[in-house]
Amino acid sequence: MIQTENKWERITLEGEADRLYSKPRSFAEDVWFRFRHKPTALLGLVIIVILLFFAIAGPYLTPYGYDDQNTKMANIPPVMEVFPAPDGEYLYITKALKLIEVDKDGNLVRSLKKGKDNSKEKITVFPYKDDMTVTLDYTVMPATVRDSDGNRIEKGKKIWNHTYLLGTDHLGRDILSRLMYGTRISLLVAFIAAAVNMVIGIFYGGISGYLGGQTDAVMMRIVDIISTIPLTLYVILIKVCLDDGFLSIVIALSSVYWVDMARVVRGQVLSLKNQEFVMAARTIGSSTLAILTNHLIPNAMGPILVTVTMLIPSAIFMEAFMSFIGIGIAPPLASLGTMCNDATEALRTNPYQLFLPALVICLIMFAFNFVGDGLRDALDPKLKK
């Protein structure tokens, strides 16, 4: 603005170089702006959303339950190498030397009943349809199929299992359904443990850091004592008092994992409690609880959120590990750890049974670590450009 003859006139800028373009953003918008410009963080967020849909909505889209058994269809892989049947259908040889009839679309029709079994000549005759028979010849492995005239049937092709999209386990249970329920259980355990640990750790660490002195020393020594107790031993002790299953694993994780959160919050409160805004709150007579909840904790939410995103994959891995060694989720409930445990017996013959739940565990771990890394960078004001 310039003054001419006692009047003010607006100066117009000539040229785009003289213009300043700056769109104002709130703190949340600024965090989201920096977060979405980190590809790995966005990838982790997308994976988490897909896994949540897979775990929550997936079981309603499949006709099989996590504990539905069909032992006649045990250890059927997702991709089958089939033989042409006499009527134009297909036959699949299981690892237990049984024949499964498969239609042209890849649906499992039935398990053929054994007829004549000659163990000396290593052949088994199966009645097929009408007067037709097929013979399983296992004199030389891998086994082959012969028609009613004794002619060897060459392998046809590999076909996708449309009845059980990811195959079945040693009890004939659908692996896809068990993966859905297992992911749901693992995520539920982790989110409950993270929520409880977040509440306990925030208030415990906040009180310890704000009060300081002897109170801080005593409270931190309690944290040190809890940290020295091996988690596996702690879970075993809890399982002696409680029944096996979901409740014991949640209590075990919720009562131990909060110590890391407490340390993080304590460190943040120690660095913030002597700031001017905290002194102003004390001057106007705010209570300790009000200062913690209205001033200190909100200003420490950045490190808290990052710690939570790192805590969730750690809790999932711990739940999977304890279920794998048999002290976690009790059968027939499915979790990623119990699925890995069940798959170890058939690791050489059916490696897909271990690979699939292990892949989901890895995806969860990578996704939350990517999101945590992205949040850490997005919440750091020093990285603002």
WOSULDA-V658008 format. One record per backbone hydrogen bond with DSSP energy under -1.0 kcal/mol. NH is the residue of the N-H (numbers start at 1). CO is the residue of the C=O. If there is no record, write none. Layout:
# WOSULDA-V658008
NH_CO ; NH_CO
This chain:
# WOSULDA-V658008
2_9 ; 4_7 ; 7_4 ; 9_2 ; 19_16 ; 30_26 ; 31_27 ; 32_28 ; 33_29 ; 34_30 ; 35_31 ; 36_32 ; 38_35 ; 42_38 ; 43_39 ; 44_40 ; 45_41 ; 46_42 ; 47_43 ; 48_44 ; 49_45 ; 50_46 ; 51_47 ; 52_48 ; 53_49 ; 54_50 ; 55_51 ; 56_52 ; 57_53 ; 58_53 ; 60_57 ; 61_58 ; 70_171 ; 73_70 ; 74_71 ; 75_169 ; 80_159 ; 82_157 ; 83_91 ; 85_89 ; 88_85 ; 90_102 ; 91_83 ; 92_100 ; 94_98 ; 97_94 ; 100_92 ; 101_110 ; 102_90 ; 103_107 ; 106_103 ; 109_101 ; 112_99 ; 115_125 ; 118_123 ; 123_118 ; 124_136 ; 125_116 ; 126_134 ; 128_132 ; 132_129 ; 134_126 ; 135_146 ; 136_124 ; 137_144 ; 138_122 ; 144_137 ; 146_135 ; 147_151 ; 150_147 ; 153_145 ; 156_82 ; 159_80 ; 161_78 ; 162_106 ; 167_164 ; 168_76 ; 169_173 ; 172_169 ; 175_167 ; 178_174 ; 179_175 ; 180_176 ; 181_177 ; 182_178 ; 183_179 ; 184_180 ; 185_181 ; 186_182 ; 187_183 ; 188_184 ; 189_185 ; 190_186 ; 191_187 ; 192_188 ; 193_189 ; 194_190 ; 195_191 ; 196_192 ; 197_193 ; 198_194 ; 199_195 ; 200_196 ; 201_197 ; 202_198 ; 203_199 ; 204_200 ; 205_201 ; 206_202 ; 207_203 ; 208_204 ; 209_205 ; 210_206 ; 211_207 ; 212_208 ; 216_212 ; 217_213 ; 218_214 ; 219_215 ; 220_216 ; 221_217 ; 222_218 ; 223_219 ; 224_220 ; 225_221 ; 226_222 ; 227_223 ; 228_224 ; 234_230 ; 235_231 ; 236_232 ; 237_233 ; 238_234 ; 239_235 ; 240_236 ; 241_237 ; 242_238 ; 249_245 ; 250_246 ; 251_247 ; 252_248 ; 253_249 ; 254_250 ; 255_251 ; 257_253 ; 259_256 ; 262_258 ; 263_259 ; 264_260 ; 265_261 ; 266_262 ; 267_263 ; 268_264 ; 269_265 ; 270_266 ; 271_267 ; 272_268 ; 273_269 ; 275_272 ; 279_275 ; 280_276 ; 281_277 ; 282_278 ; 283_279 ; 284_280 ; 285_282 ; 286_281 ; 291_287 ; 292_288 ; 293_289 ; 294_290 ; 295_291 ; 296_291 ; 297_292 ; 299_295 ; 300_297 ; 301_298 ; 304_300 ; 305_301 ; 306_302 ; 307_303 ; 308_304 ; 309_305 ; 310_306 ; 311_307 ; 312_308 ; 314_310 ; 315_311 ; 316_312 ; 317_313 ; 318_314 ; 319_315 ; 320_316 ; 321_317 ; 322_318 ; 323_319 ; 324_320 ; 325_321 ; 327_322 ; 333_330 ; 339_335 ; 340_336 ; 341_337 ; 342_338 ; 343_339 ; 347_344 ; 350_346 ; 353_350 ; 354_351 ; 355_351 ; 356_352 ; 358_354 ; 359_355 ; 360_356 ; 361_357 ; 362_358 ; 363_359 ; 364_360 ; 365_361 ; 366_362 ; 367_363 ; 368_364 ; 369_365 ; 370_366 ; 371_367 ; 372_368 ; 373_369 ; 374_370 ; 375_371 ; 376_372 ; 377_373 ; 378_374 ; 379_375 ; 383_380 ; 384_381
